[in-house]
Each structure stands twice: as C-alpha cells, then as structure tokens.
Amino acid sequence: MVALDIDGTLVNHQGELPHAVREAVAKIDVPVVLATGRGLFGAVPIHEALGLQGGHAVVSNGAVTATMSPLKVQTEITFDPRPIIDHVMDVYPQALIAVEEVGVGYRLNQLFPVGELQGELHIESIEELASRPAPRVIIRDPNGYADSFQDLAHSLDLHSVSYVIGWSAWLDITPEGVTKASALDALCRLKGIDPKDVLAIGDGNNDIEMLQWAGRGVAIGDASEQVQAAADDIAPCFEDGGTANELNRWFA
C-alpha cells in the first residue's frame, strides 16, 4: 500500500497538483490511500484529479475512513467537544472554532478565511457547537502564529484527545489515540496488508505517527526537523519533485 498526505506532498500550498506527481501516482500498481488532515470534501477532488479508482481515503487526521467509489463513510470516531470548546473560549476568546460534520461540512462560531474549509458552512452558537459528539474540532486564529498555539495546546486538558498543530495558527483536535497511523493500521488489518509493506509520504506534524508506523516512511524535504527525524528517508523538497522522485524509485 502507498499512503500519501495531500497538502505539501501531492499539492503545493496553492493547491496545485504537479503533472509529474499525477504521472508518478498513475504508475503505482498497489492500493493508494490518501491520508490527510482535510475533511472528506477536501480529499475527493484530489482523488479524482489523480484518476484513482475506488479504494479508500483516511481523512480528518484519521478520525474518518471512507470508501471512495461509491463515496461512503466506513468509520467515524467521535468525542465530546464541550470541555475543549469551553476552555478555548475561556483562554482564547478570539479563536475561530469549526466542528466537522462528516459528509456535510462544518459548524462554526465564525467564518474561516476563504478556501480553508470545504463543504457546507453553518454558523452556530458556542452552546450548539458543543452540543453533540464530533470527529474533529479545529481551532484557528488567522492573526496568530503556530508558536502561540503551542501555549494554547499545553493549556488544554488533552488526556482524552489527540491534537496536531498546523503550519499556521491551526489546531486539529481528534479523539484520543486517533491519528493517520491508527486509521491506516485498521485499514491494513482489513485488507490483510503488513504495515512493513506500506510506503508513506508526508511533510506535516500530523504525518509523524504515519511515517514512524509505515515500513518506509519518507518526509518531503520541506518538512520540519521533527518530521524528518520521524522518517526513514528524506525526499527532495516539493518544488524539486520530491514526491514524484520517491514514487518513481519504486514504481517507474
């Protein structure tokens, strides 16, 4: 199996999919699984652009696994978001909060910057946002910095959840123990695939567990030192064709 992160691995930060990456993916003759922090609606266009037929996608940082043809949610793991949301509002009242509704979109306290979320967007009160279980909660501050969110994360009671800080002031919160790796591992058990036979490629903090878990975990050269340290090998930077280079090493 080949597990591929999307942003920074398959597409650049403008969302552009290089032709070389599309060509390299087309040569893969084993199952390809997109493993992304994006929600389901964010993964579908990339799956289609790559020309992938059927298969699965791991989205929402592992909280959701879906079949892609037909499009159907196979697994959704949820948690109670109320303690997290209440605390964030107490210590970081300017935060934007999004609660994912799988297969629909997001429920929000305020609109996020244009293009950051896909699907239907519905504004709700904090009480409504916290009222029912969710697979993922996103905390965002367009005017903040990733470092400031380190302090926010450390102030939260995260004993019952997992979290990942993005490249900006963006905090993804999922159920405890849920990562891309946990979802991929469950998928491998379903398909009878040994994790040692998985090639995983990624570049973000949310890829660390996946790169450590896979038989061969490869970090794109743009990745932080922490992500690179978790990998078995380092590919060239994205703009230098790192993803295509790694795939062509095995499937050209």
C-alpha positions in Angstrom: 0.0 0.0 0.0 1.1 3.6 -0.6 -0.3 6.2 1.9 0.0 9.8 0.6 -0.5 13.0 2.5 -2.1 15.7 0.3 -1.0 19.3 1.2 2.7 19.8 0.8 3.1 16.2 -0.6 0.7 15.9 -3.5 -0.2 19.6 -4.0 1.6 22.8 -3.1 0.3 25.4 -0.7 -1.7 27.0 -3.6 -3.5 23.6 -4.1 -1.7 22.9 -7.4 -1.1 19.3 -8.4 2.1 19.0 -10.5 1.9 16.9 -13.6 4.9 14.9 -12.5 3.1 13.8 -9.3 0.0 12.8 -11.3 2.1 10.7 -13.6 4.0 9.1 -10.8 0.8 8.1 -9.0 -0.6 6.6 -12.2 2.3 4.1 -12.2 1.6 2.7 -8.8 0.3 -0.9 -9.0 -0.7 -1.4 -5.4 -3.6 0.3 -3.4 -3.2 4.0 -2.9 -4.7 5.7 0.1 -4.9 9.4 0.6 -4.2 10.2 4.3 -4.9 13.8 5.1 -5.9 16.3 7.7 -8.5 17.5 5.2 -12.1 16.7 5.6 -13.8 14.3 3.2 -14.9 17.1 0.8 -11.3 18.3 0.6 -10.0 14.9 -0.3 -12.5 14.0 -3.1 -11.2 16.5 -5.7 -7.6 15.3 -5.3 -8.7 11.6 -5.5 -10.5 12.5 -8.8 -7.6 14.6 -10.1 -5.2 11.7 -9.6 -7.5 9.4 -11.5 -7.7 6.9 -8.7 -10.4 4.3 -9.0 -12.3 3.2 -5.9 -10.2 2.5 -2.8 -10.2 4.3 0.5 -9.2 7.6 2.0 -8.2 8.4 5.5 -9.4 12.0 6.3 -9.8 14.3 9.3 -6.4 13.1 10.6 -7.6 9.6 11.0 -11.0 10.2 12.6 -12.8 9.2 9.4 -12.1 6.4 6.8 -14.2 6.4 3.7 -14.6 4.3 0.6 -14.2 6.5 -2.5 -16.3 4.7 -5.1 -19.1 4.7 -4.0 -18.4 7.5 -1.7 -19.3 6.3 1.8 -18.1 6.8 5.3 -16.8 3.5 6.6 -15.5 4.5 10.0 -16.1 7.7 12.1 -14.6 8.1 15.6 -16.1 10.9 17.7 -15.5 12.6 21.1 -17.3 15.1 23.3 -16.0 18.5 22.2 -17.6 20.5 25.1 -14.7 20.6 27.5 -12.3 21.7 24.8 -14.6 24.3 23.3 -15.4 25.8 26.7 -11.8 26.0 27.7 -10.7 27.6 24.4 -13.4 30.3 24.8 -12.2 31.0 28.3 -8.5 31.4 27.5 -8.5 32.3 23.8 -11.9 34.0 23.1 -10.9 35.4 19.7 -10.4 31.8 18.3 -12.4 30.6 15.4 -13.9 27.2 16.0 -15.1 24.6 13.5 -16.8 21.3 14.3 -16.7 18.8 11.5 -19.9 17.3 10.2 -18.7 14.3 8.1 -20.2 14.3 4.6 -21.7 17.7 5.1 -19.1 20.3 6.1 -18.5 22.3 9.3 -20.4 24.1 12.0 -18.6 27.3 13.0 -18.7 30.1 15.5 -17.3 32.5 12.9 -16.3 32.2 9.2 -12.8 30.9 8.5 -10.6 32.6 5.8 -12.0 31.8 2.3 -10.9 28.4 0.9 -9.7 26.9 4.2 -12.8 24.7 4.7 -14.8 22.7 2.2 -18.5 21.7 2.2 -21.5 23.4 3.8 -20.6 26.0 6.5 -23.2 26.8 9.2 -22.7 29.5 11.9 -23.9 28.3 15.4 -23.6 29.5 19.0 -20.9 28.0 21.2 -23.5 26.1 23.0 -24.7 24.5 19.8 -21.2 23.7 18.6 -20.5 21.8 21.9 -23.9 20.0 22.0 -23.0 16.7 20.2 -20.1 14.4 19.5 -17.7 15.2 16.7 -14.8 13.5 14.9 -12.7 16.7 14.8 -12.6 20.2 16.2 -10.5 22.9 14.5 -9.2 25.9 16.5 -8.0 28.7 14.3 -6.6 32.3 14.6 -5.9 33.9 11.2 -3.9 36.6 13.0 -2.0 34.3 15.3 1.2 32.2 15.0 1.9 28.5 15.3 4.1 29.2 18.4 1.2 30.9 20.2 -0.9 27.8 19.6 1.7 25.6 21.3 0.9 27.5 24.5 -2.8 27.1 23.9 -2.4 23.3 23.3 -0.4 23.0 26.5 -3.2 24.7 28.5 -5.9 22.3 27.3 -6.8 19.1 29.1 -5.7 16.8 26.3 -5.8 13.5 28.2 -8.8 12.3 26.3 -8.0 13.7 22.8 -5.2 13.9 20.3 -4.0 17.1 18.7 -1.8 18.4 15.9 -0.6 22.0 15.4 -0.5 23.0 11.8 2.0 25.2 9.9 0.0 28.3 11.0 -2.2 29.1 14.0 -4.3 26.0 13.4 -5.0 23.3 16.0 -6.7 20.0 15.0 -8.3 18.0 17.8 -9.4 14.4 17.4 -10.4 11.6 19.7 -7.7 10.1 21.9 -5.3 7.8 20.0 -6.6 8.8 16.6 -4.0 9.6 14.0 -3.4 8.9 10.4 -1.4 5.9 11.5 -4.2 4.4 13.6 -6.7 4.6 10.7 -4.2 3.2 8.2 -3.3 0.3 10.6 -7.0 -0.6 10.8 -7.3 -0.4 7.0 -4.3 -2.7 6.7 -5.8 -5.3 9.0 -9.0 -5.2 6.9 -7.1 -5.7 3.7 -4.5 -8.2 5.1 -1.6 -5.9 4.4 1.5 -5.9 6.7 2.5 -2.3 7.7 6.0 -3.3 6.8 4.7 -3.3 3.2 3.5 0.3 3.3 5.2 3.3 1.8 4.0 6.5 3.4 5.0 10.0 2.3 4.2 13.3 4.2 5.5 16.6 5.3 3.5 17.8 8.3 3.3 17.4 12.0 0.2 15.3 11.5 2.3 12.8 9.5 4.8 11.9 12.2 3.0 8.9 13.5 2.3 7.7 10.0 5.9 7.9 9.0 7.0 6.1 12.1 4.4 3.3 11.6 5.0 2.6 7.9 7.6 0.1 6.7 9.1 3.0 4.8 8.2 6.5 5.9 9.5 9.3 3.8 9.4 13.0 4.6 9.4 15.6 1.9 12.4 17.9 2.1 10.4 20.9 3.2 9.3 19.2 6.4 10.4 20.4 9.8 13.3 18.8 11.6 10.8 17.0 13.9 9.0 15.4 10.9 12.2 14.5 9.2 13.5 12.8 12.4 10.5 10.5 12.3 11.1 9.4 8.8 13.3 6.6 7.4 14.4 8.8 4.5 14.1 12.3 3.2 13.0 13.1 -0.3 13.9 16.3 -2.1 11.7 19.4 -1.5 8.3 19.5 -3.1 9.2 22.0 -5.7 12.2 19.8 -6.6 9.9 16.9 -7.3 10.4 15.1 -4.0 7.1 13.1 -4.1 7.4 12.0 -7.7 11.1 11.2 -7.2 10.2 8.8 -4.3 7.3 7.1 -6.1 9.3 6.6 -9.3 12.1 5.0 -7.3 9.7 2.1 -6.7 7.0 2.2 -9.4 8.5 3.7 -12.5 
